[in-house]
């Protein structure tokens, strides 16, 4: 699982998305169904709770003035809840489950990322009125959706060496390390469009473009008009390198000066307008000399028949044998559950970021030839041995890796949008929000 991408989603924001006395009082009201997704209902209390939390979060971020009218915000958030439910149903059909051990590791990483202990984070969440159980289940749901995307979309994206070479040749500016602070507005094309729907879409787009052309605040227009999930944040995407921008965004971003808007951009999803809020130059990552680590490992995985304690005990036994002179490579070939077992557990020369944070942290703490204590990661339990370290000029290799990552992320984002649209089209969704008004 790509834990780094999960952490980048900043789940700690849930702490400030607190429930209020208003939400608690509202829960006493009769709970109504506001949407049906296949055979499952979304209730008014679920929608109301999410709306209150989003409003409070925006207020704490100083974006209260950019909030859309209540009825617009409710429809935007209801659509987000629908899309979450559709993906969770798909994950359930694919037997994707996030067990408690994986969940606890993720929550621990969130706490560490925010420089808090687990007790401090729990106190902050419950102190703001959000139950710890509810918080855990929201993290579990997001992990589940993330895992579903990895399996159904990301893992199917392939990038050829020819594509990488062509990108480096034609887009040298993408490797400069420049970062952009970007906001955007997305107007999605209607589902199963007929002439009437497309006329309504055209009228809506013209109205939005007219408001922007008249100089209306971009964040406010995004908040009440954009169909992107970040609409309530004014469409802001934050600081991004070119590799994390959609391809057609990256194509026009260098033509904009801070404060300028792009012309309307059309994709298979809909109509887009982007605004460059700011720009900054970072160190060119392709000009770096980095420290590489040559490491090998033995991996054990837990199962219903093999507990964490049993795995640790077995790895400690292996470690003792290695310290007393047993051959690490032979034990890896005989015992490791990783594909590297055939190579004696050898992972080759590793760059920073090549392994998950738990593995890298433990590896970096080792002296050459030292064997770690059992180390837990999202993949299981490891014994790690460092064979050597070296400084390496990674210019050309980093260029290729950056280019490959740019292409992979762009393809993955486009494929994810197509996949989501197909998933949504295949789902039965009935909106009942108007019935309750």
N, C-alpha and C positions, 0 to 999 in steps of 0.2 A: 504494500500500500504506500502511496506517495504521501508520507506524513508531512513533508514540508509544505506541499500545496494545501493540505488540510489546515495546518497552522496559519498559513497566510490568510485564511478566511476569517481569522481573528474572532474566534468564538467567544473570547472573553467579553465581547460587546454584550453578550447575554446578561452579564452582571448589571449593566446599566439599563437594560430593557426590563425594568422592574414592574411588577404588578402594583397597583395602587388601591386605596380603599374604594375608589370608584369601581374597579374591576371586581373587588370582593362583593360589593353591594349589588352589582349587576348580575353576579352569578346566582343570586336568589331569584331572579326573574325566570320565567318559563323559557327553557332552552328550545330554540326552533332550528329547523334544518335550513341552511342557507345555500347549500349545494349538495348534489349527489354525484359522486365519482365512481362510475361502475356500480358496485353494490354498497358503497360506503358513503356515509353522510359526513358533511362538515357542518358543525353547529354554530349558532349565533354566538355562543359563549367562547368558542375557539377563535372565531373571527374577532370578536370584541376584545379578547385578551391580547391578541397580536396587534390590533390597532392601537390600543392603549400603550403597549410597550414600545411600539415604533414611535409614537408621538413623544413619549418621554425621552427616548433616546435622541431624537432630533432636537428636542428642547435642550438637552444637556450638551449637545454639540453646537448650540447656538444657531440652529437652522429652523427655529420655530416659524419665522416669517416666510419660509419657503414651502410650508406644508400646503398641500392641495386641500380643497374643500372635503369635508368628512365623507360625502357620498362617493367622491372620486377615490379617496384613499381606501375606503372599504372595498371598492371594486378591484383596485390594484392588488391589495393584500389578499383578497379572496382568490384572485387568479394565481398568486404565488402559492397559496395553500393547495389549490387544485393541482398545480404542477408538482408540488411535493408529494401529494397523495398518489398521483399517477406513477411517479418514480418508485415510491415505496411499495406499491402494489406489484410493479414489475420486478423489484428486487425480491419480494416474497415469492413470486412465481419462479424466480431463478434460484430459490433456496439460499439466498445471500443473508447471512446472519452476522451480527457483530456481538461476540460473546462478552461477558463481563470483564474478562481479563484484558481484551483489546480496548474496551471502553475505559477501564481504569488507567491504562497506559496513555491513552489519548488525553484524558483529563489531567493526568500528571504533567504531560508536556505543555498543556495550555497554562497550567499554574506556573511552571518553570519559565515559560515564554513571557509571562507577566510578572516575574520576580516575586512570586507569592508561594507560600506553602499551601498544601491542600487545605489545611484548617483555615488559613486566612481567606482563601478563595471561597470556601464553603460559607464562612461567616459573612462575607460580602454579599454573596448571592441570596442567602436566606434573610439577611438583614434588609435587603431591598424588597422582600416580599415574594420572591420566586422560590418555590420549593426545590430542594436539592434533587428529589426524584424527578421532577419535571425537567430540571436542567439536564440531568443525566440522559433522559430519554430524547431530548432535543439533540444532544451531541450524538447519541446512538443513531438517530435518524439521519443526521448529516453525514456521518461516517458511512452509513448504509448506501446513501445516494452517491457518495464519492466512490465507493467500491463498485457500485453498479456501473457508473460511468467508465471506470478503468476497464472493466471487463467487456462491456458492450461497445465502447467507443475508443478509448485511448490506446488499448493494447492492439487494436486492429489497424492503427495508423503506421504506415511504413514509409521511410524516406530513403531514396537511393543515393549512392555516392555521386551519380551524375547530377541529381538535383542539388546536392550540397555544393558541388563545384560550380554549377551554373549560378547559384545564389551568391557565392563569394565573388564571382567575376562581375555580376551585374549590380550588386548591392553592397559595395564596400562601406558605405555610410552606416549600414546597419550594425557594423562591428565596432563602432566608435566608442560605445559605452554611454552615449547620450541617453538621458532619461527625460520623459515628458509627463507633465501633469495634465490629464485629459478628462474632459466631461463629454457625455454624448446623450443624444436623444434617439430612440428607436421607435418607429411607427411600424408595427407588424402588419403585413398584408392580411386581409381577412381570410378565414377558413372557407374552403369551397366557394371561391369568389364567383359571383355572377355580375352582370353589368351594373345592377343597382348597388351592390356592395362595393364595387370598385369606384363608382361615382362618389359614394359616401366617403370612401378612403381618400380619394383625391381632394375632396372638399376639406376633410380634416387636415390633410397634409398642408394644403394651401394656407389654412388658418394658422397652423403652427409656424410655418415659414414666414408668414406675414408678421406674426408677433415678434419673432426673432429679428426680422428685418427692421422693425420699428424700434429695436433697441431694448425690448423687454428683458428683464433679468433671466439669464439662461437657466439657472438652477430652478427658478420658479416654474418656467415653462416645462422643464424636464419633470418636475415633481407632479404636475397635474396633467401631463400629456404623454410622457414616454411610456412605452410598454416594456422597457428593460427592468429587470429585478432591482436595479439600483436607483429607480426613479425617485424614491423617497429621500435619497441622499443627494438630490439635485443632479443625478446622472454622473456623479464624479467617480472616476475609476482609480484615482490616486496617481502616484508616481510609478511609471512603467517604462521599462526598456522596450526597444522596438520588437524584441523577440516575444513580448507578451501582449502586443497589440494585434488585433485582427489584421490580416494582410492588407485589406483595402483601406484600413485606417493608416497603416504604416506608409502606404504609398503617397498619401497626401500630407502627412504630418509635418514634413520638412518644408513644405511650401507655406506653412502658416507661421505667423508671429504670435507671441503671447497675446491673448485677448481676441484673436481672430477666429471666425467660424469657417468651416469647410462648406463647399457647395453641397447640396443633397447628394448622398451616396446610396446607390441601390444595390441590394444583395438579394439572395434567394429568400431571405427572411422578411425584408421590408425596406423601409427608407430610413437612412441614418443622417444625422448631422453631428459633427464633432466640434468641440471648442478646445483650443490649446490654451490652457490656463497659465502654464509656466514651462520652463525648459532649463535643464542644467547639464553641465558636462561632467562626467565621471571619468575616472582613470580608464584608459583603454584596456579591457581585459585581455586582449590578444597580445599585449606587450608585457605580460607578466612572467616572472620567474617564480615557480612555485615549488614547495617541498612535496615530494612524492613519498609514499610509504609502501614498501613491499611487505605484504602480510599474507598469512594463511589462517584458516580457521577450521574448527570442527563444529558442526551444527546439529543439535538435537531439537526435535519438535515435541511439544506436549500433545496428548490425545486423551480420549476418554479412559484409556487404559494406563496412561503414563502421566502422572501429575507433575506439577512444577517441582515439587520437593524431590521426587524420584529422579527427574532429569538432572537437577543440580547435583544430587548425590553421585550419579553416574559420571557426570563431567568432572566432578572433584576427584573421583577415582582415576579417571584418565589423566588429569592434570598431574596428580601425584606420580603416576607412572612416567610421564614425560619429564618431570623435574628429576626423576631418578634415572634417566637415561634412555627411556623408550623413544622410538622414532615417531615423531609427530606425524609425518607423512603417511606412515603405515597405519597408524591408528585412525587417521582421517579417511583413508581408503576403506578401512573395515567398518567404520562407525558413522561417518558424517552423513547427514540427510541432504546435503547440498550437492548441486551438480559439480562443484569443484572437487568433490571427493576423489574422482578419477585422477586428478592432478595432485593428490596428497593435500587437498584443501587450499592449494595455492591460488590466490586471487590476483597475482601479478602486482604491477606498480599502480597504486591508487592515488588519484588526485583528491584534494579537499572537496567534499560534497558527493563523492562517488558512492558512499555508503550511508545508511540511515544514521541519524544523530547519535543514538545510543552506542552503536558499534564504533563510530568514528571517535567519540569521546573516550571510550575505553582504549581504543587502539593508540590514540595520541598520547596516552598516559604511560605507555609501555616503553621500556628501553629495548634496543635490539636484542633478540633472542629470548626476551622475557615472555612468559606465558601468563595470560590474564586469569583471574578468577572467572567463574561462569558469568556471562554477560547476557542480559535479556534484551531482545529487540522485538519489533513487530513480527519477525520471521521465526522466532524461537529463542533457544539458548545457545550461546557460542563459547568456545575457547578460542582465544585469539593469540597469535604469535607474530611479532614484528621481526622480519628478517633483515631489514635495512631501510635507510632513508637516503634521499638524494635531492639536490636542487636541480630543477630542470627548466630550460627555456621552452615554454609551451606555445610559442606564438602560432605556428601553423596548426598544431593540434587543437588549440583553444579556438582558433578561427573556425575550424571544421565543426567542433562541438557546438559552438554558439550558433552557427548556421543551421546545423541539424536540429537544435532545440527550437530555433525560430520557426523553421518549417514544420516541425512536429506539432508545436503548440498552435500554429495557425490552422493546420489541417485538422487538428483535434477539435478546436473551437468551432470550425465550420461543420465538421461531422457531428459534433454534439448538438448544434442548433438544428440540423436536419433530423437527427435522431429524436430530439425532443418534440419537434413538430409532428413527426410521424407517430410518436407515442401519444401525443395529445389528440391527433386526428382519429386514432383507433379507439380512444377511450369514449365511453358514454358519460357525458357531463351535462347535468341539468342544473341551471341556476335558479335559486328560489329566493334570492335576496329581496327582489321587488315584492314578493308575496308577503314579506314580513314588515314592509314599510307602511 
